[in-house]
Amino acid sequence: MRKWTGIAAGLVLAWSAGQALAAPPSEAQVRQLMEAVGMGKMLSQMNSQMAGVMATALPCVPASYWQGFVDANATNQLIGRMVPVYQKHFTAEDVDGLLKFYRSPLGQKVITQMPATMAEGMQIGKAWGQERGKQMIGQLQSQGTLNAQGQCPATGAAAKPAPAAPAPASAKKK
């Protein structure tokens, strides 16, 4: 029994030592990865879209403000804040592997095709969700759980008006 306990303890120590040796990626590695996947370009586009939405919502703000709002410095600040997140979740070896992948022809295809793939997937998910919602409403209506309008029917307690609050003491004395 002691033999197995010793082996188990040794495996745990070896595993934890291996985890401790897995160095986090450097800031330079993370920035290289972000560059390889086009993170700066993506974030800049998001920033421009956000400014466009805000400009429409706030027509009193001059266009010159929004032009200054969308700058490379803001994107660099956001990337700087994201670096520690990558360092927390990936090892230097992971980032090296991701860099090799994203610099490969297949990785480049993933980068270029993923926005369209995700957009199409979101449309499919939206349609599926609407179908499932209609099915659910229909099923609950047929069971009598929901009324014809797809709402909870009024119950006896809910249909009754709430009792009036007692009159204040000053009103009773008059």
Buried (B, 14 or more C-beta within 10 A) or exposed (E): EEEEEEEEEEEEEEEEEEEEEEEBBEEEBBBBBBBBBBBBEBBBBEBEEEBEEEBEEEEEEEEEEBEEBBEEEBBBEBBEEBBEEBBEEBBBEBBBEBBEBBEEEEBBEBBEEEEEEEEEEEEEEEEEEEEEEEEEBEEBBEEEEBEEEEEEEEEEEEEEEEEEEEEEEEEEEE
